[in-house]
Amino acid sequence: MSIAPDIHFKGSAEIERDGENRVLFQDLDLIIRANEITCLLGASGVGKSTILRLIAGLDTGAHFTGDITASDQQEISSRIAYMAQGGELFPWLSVVDNVMLGAKLRGEKTDQTRALHVLDKVGLSAHIDKKPSKLSGGEQQRVSLARTLMEDRPIVLLDEPFSALDAKTRSEMQELAGDLLSNHTVLLVTHDPFEAARLGHSIQVMTPQGLEQVEAPITAPVRADDDEDTLACQGRLYRLLRGDAQ
């Protein structure tokens, strides 16, 4: 894997709805630091997932004007691994084949030895030949994370990756992601203030007026569930998302 760069996202986007152009966001200025997890929160429809897809070079249905650049001045889209909400596993493929899917779709030679190593890192060595339907929700999310790691890209985009999980499994997946993605440039879109407070080196709340940075806890991620600074940060995020006075 190449060295992770900083990513600078700056620009505006409009989207057509009901026959009219609507500003999705305007003059947004977001820096995603290398070797850190940047958490992005905000109400549904404010444009969080659009930002992820724009960085990834995917279709958004929006008209974007601006620049998305890396600190090393190199091209971005080919250096990205993208983990969508829900994981999107192929039900007819085994666990190991799902993990190697990216290479297969690109017509590249698959590396089963490495795939097995990645699956071992996420604790799924005993399930490599199973289909997704035979796995629990948490195990399926581990497969999705393994597939993301298998891409071996320095930039990782996560779109609400753990939102469908129960509290225990979500906590375990947060810890696993925080450990395995520590040397990447990570943008995590989440609706969960506690997840942002646990994982974020930088925490940004997106509103129709723009971005508001919220001070992250002083301790390093992944933070303990009962850490006082983490709980206080969670409270600040809830108040900001509700529009309460700070």
Secondary structure, DSSP 8 states (H G I E B T S, - for coil): ------EEEEEEEEEEETTEEEEEEEEEEEEE-TTEEEEEEE-TTSSHHHHHHHHHT---SEEEEEEEEETT----GGGEEEE-TT----TTS-HHHHHTHHHHHTT----HHHHHHHHHHTT-GGGTT--GGGS-HHHHHHHHHHHHHHT--SEEEEESTTTTS-HHHHHHHHHHHHHHTTTSEEEEE-S-HHHHHHH-SEEEEEETTEEEEE---SS-SS--TT-HHHHHHHHHHHHHHHT---
